[in-house]
Amino acid sequence: MATVASLPPTGNDVPVSVTIAADAEAEIWSRDFNGHPMRSKLWNARGRLCERLGPLTMSFDLQPHEDSIEWQLCGIRYLGIPLPLCLFEGTWAREYIEDGRYRFDVGAALPFIGLLIRYRGWLVEAQ
């Protein structure tokens, strides 16, 4: 599953760089996890944030809180085919600012399989 979505291999304290290219239609996020590229496309579809990662397309409702934004998964498709959302109840994403840094915590766990991916950390703008 991780290979299908082009997820990076397991590691600790992995350096990450992110480049975002935006136009009026979408953003392309190009991430590099210590030499392992992961690219996704994000766009707004009827008030929901959609992200395509390889053959997977996920849609999210963004839940603003006083100190963070939570991404709540509300749909997932594989090659355009809807998948049962109950299989992805262990999926989460949260972003927030702490100590002047953009921080993130993203994860996905599947029933009977367990944790598929988790990455968390911080980003600062390159000088």
C-alpha positions in Angstrom: 0.0 0.0 0.0 2.8 2.4 0.9 4.5 1.7 -2.5 1.3 2.3 -4.4 1.0 5.8 -2.8 4.8 6.5 -3.2 5.2 6.9 0.5 8.8 7.1 1.8 10.6 4.3 3.6 10.7 4.1 7.4 13.1 6.4 9.1 13.8 8.7 12.1 14.9 12.3 11.9 14.7 12.3 8.1 15.5 15.6 6.5 12.6 16.8 4.4 12.3 19.6 1.9 9.1 20.8 0.4 8.5 22.9 -2.8 5.0 24.2 -3.5 4.1 25.4 -7.0 0.7 27.1 -7.1 -1.6 28.5 -9.8 -5.3 29.5 -9.8 -6.4 25.8 -10.1 -4.2 23.8 -7.7 -1.0 23.4 -5.7 1.7 20.8 -6.5 3.5 19.8 -3.3 6.9 18.2 -4.1 8.4 16.6 -0.9 11.8 15.0 -0.7 12.3 12.7 2.3 16.1 12.3 2.2 16.2 11.4 -1.5 12.7 9.8 -1.7 10.4 12.0 -3.6 6.7 12.2 -2.9 4.5 14.5 -5.0 0.9 15.4 -4.6 -1.7 17.7 -6.1 -4.1 19.7 -3.9 -7.2 21.6 -5.0 -10.5 22.8 -3.8 -13.6 20.8 -5.0 -17.0 22.1 -3.8 -15.5 23.4 -0.5 -13.4 20.4 0.3 -9.7 20.1 0.0 -8.7 17.3 -2.3 -5.3 15.7 -2.5 -4.1 13.2 -5.2 -1.2 11.0 -4.2 -0.4 8.5 -7.0 -3.6 6.6 -7.7 -5.3 7.7 -4.5 -7.5 10.8 -4.2 -8.6 11.9 -0.8 -11.0 14.6 0.1 -10.9 16.5 3.4 -13.0 18.9 5.4 -10.7 21.4 7.2 -11.7 21.9 10.8 -10.2 25.2 12.2 -9.4 25.3 15.9 -8.0 28.1 17.9 -4.4 26.9 17.5 -4.5 24.4 14.6 -6.2 23.1 11.5 -7.4 19.5 11.5 -7.9 17.7 8.2 -10.8 15.3 8.5 -10.9 12.6 5.8 -14.3 12.5 4.2 -13.7 10.5 1.1 -11.0 8.3 -0.6 -10.8 6.9 -4.1 -8.4 4.5 -5.7 -8.1 5.0 -9.5 -11.4 6.9 -9.3 -13.2 4.0 -7.4 -14.7 5.0 -4.0 -13.3 3.0 -1.1 -15.2 2.5 2.2 -14.4 5.3 4.5 -14.6 3.0 7.5 -11.4 1.4 6.4 -9.6 4.7 6.9 -10.9 5.9 10.3 -7.3 5.8 11.6 -6.2 8.6 9.2 -5.4 12.0 10.6 -3.6 15.3 9.8 -3.1 18.4 11.9 -1.1 21.5 11.2 -0.2 24.3 13.6 2.3 27.0 14.4 4.6 26.5 17.4 7.7 28.5 18.3 7.4 30.3 14.9 7.5 27.1 12.9 4.9 25.4 10.8 4.4 22.0 12.3 2.5 19.0 11.0 1.4 15.6 12.3 0.1 13.2 9.6 -0.8 9.5 9.9 -2.8 6.6 8.6 -3.6 3.3 10.2 -5.7 0.5 8.6 -7.8 -2.1 10.3 -5.9 -5.5 10.7 -2.8 -3.9 9.2 -2.0 -1.2 11.7 0.1 1.9 11.2 0.8 2.5 7.5 2.5 5.9 7.8 3.2 8.6 10.2 5.3 11.7 9.7 5.5 14.7 11.9 7.9 17.6 12.1 8.3 21.2 11.2 9.2 23.3 8.2 10.8 26.7 7.9 11.1 28.8 4.8 14.4 28.5 3.1 16.5 31.7 3.4 
